[in-house]
Amino acid sequence: MGVSVAILFFILWIIAFQKIEEKIIRKKAASLLKKGDRTRLLGKKIMLIGENGNKVIGENFTEMIPKEIISDIGIYDDMILIFLIGYRGY
C-alpha cells in the first residue's frame, strides 16, 4: 500500500512539474516588472547568433554576449532564457 502511494505521488509529480515550474518563472518575472524598469531584462528582443557571440537587440539597446559567459539556455514555448555566469537569467 505504501509503495503504491509513493509511486502514484511520483507519477503525479512528474506530470505536474513542468506546469509548476513555468508558473514559478512567470510569477518571478511579474514580480521583477513590478519592482521597477526591467525592460532590458524582460520583454521582446531580437537575438542574432554568430560565431563570436550573440547580439541582443532590444527597443533601446544593443548588447553583445560572448559565448564564454553563457552557462545554460532554457527553451520554452513562448520564451528563451539565457543564463549567464554571475547572473540568474537574461
C-alpha positions as CSV (number, residue, x, y, z in Angstrom):
1,M,0.0,0.0,0.0
2,G,2.7,2.5,1.0
3,V,4.8,1.7,-2.2
4,S,1.8,2.2,-4.5
5,V,1.0,5.6,-2.8
6,A,4.6,6.6,-3.3
7,I,4.6,5.5,-7.0
8,L,1.3,7.4,-7.6
9,F,2.7,10.5,-6.0
10,F,5.8,10.3,-8.1
11,I,3.8,9.9,-11.3
12,L,1.6,12.9,-10.4
13,W,4.7,15.0,-9.6
14,I,6.3,14.2,-12.9
15,I,3.1,15.3,-14.8
16,A,2.7,18.5,-12.8
17,F,6.3,19.5,-12.5
18,Q,6.5,21.3,-15.9
19,K,3.4,23.4,-15.2
20,I,4.5,24.3,-11.7
21,E,8.0,25.3,-12.9
22,E,6.5,27.5,-15.7
23,K,4.1,29.2,-13.2
24,I,7.0,29.9,-10.9
25,I,9.0,31.5,-13.7
26,R,6.1,33.7,-14.8
27,K,5.5,34.8,-11.2
28,K,9.1,35.8,-10.7
29,A,9.1,37.7,-14.0
30,A,5.9,39.6,-13.0
31,S,7.5,40.5,-9.6
32,L,10.6,41.8,-11.4
33,L,8.4,44.0,-13.6
34,K,6.6,45.4,-10.5
35,K,9.9,46.4,-8.8
36,G,10.9,48.9,-11.5
37,D,12.0,49.3,-15.1
38,R,13.4,46.0,-16.2
39,T,12.9,46.4,-19.9
40,R,16.4,45.2,-20.5
41,L,15.8,42.1,-18.6
42,L,12.3,41.2,-19.8
43,G,10.4,41.8,-23.0
44,K,10.7,41.0,-26.6
45,K,14.1,41.2,-28.2
46,I,15.9,40.1,-31.3
47,M,18.9,37.7,-31.0
48,L,21.5,37.3,-33.7
49,I,23.6,34.2,-33.1
50,G,27.1,34.4,-34.5
51,E,30.5,32.6,-34.2
52,N,32.0,35.2,-31.8
53,G,28.9,35.6,-29.6
54,N,25.3,36.6,-29.6
55,K,24.0,40.0,-30.3
56,V,20.8,41.0,-28.4
57,I,18.8,43.9,-29.9
58,G,16.2,45.5,-27.7
59,E,13.9,48.5,-28.1
60,N,16.5,50.9,-26.5
61,F,19.8,48.9,-26.5
62,T,22.1,46.6,-28.4
63,E,24.4,44.2,-26.4
64,M,27.0,41.6,-27.3
65,I,27.1,38.4,-25.2
66,P,30.3,36.4,-25.6
67,K,29.8,32.6,-25.8
68,E,32.2,32.2,-22.9
69,I,29.8,33.7,-20.3
70,I,26.7,31.7,-21.3
71,S,26.2,28.9,-18.7
72,D,22.8,27.5,-19.8
73,I,19.9,28.0,-22.2
74,G,16.3,27.3,-21.3
75,I,13.9,26.9,-24.2
76,Y,10.1,27.2,-23.6
77,D,7.1,27.5,-25.9
78,D,6.9,31.3,-25.5
79,M,10.4,32.3,-24.4
80,I,14.1,31.5,-24.4
81,L,16.1,32.1,-21.2
82,I,19.8,32.6,-21.4
83,F,21.6,32.1,-18.1
84,L,24.9,33.9,-17.9
85,I,27.8,33.2,-15.4
86,G,27.1,35.5,-12.5
87,Y,23.5,36.3,-13.4
88,R,20.3,34.4,-12.9
89,G,18.8,34.9,-16.4
90,Y,18.7,37.2,-19.4
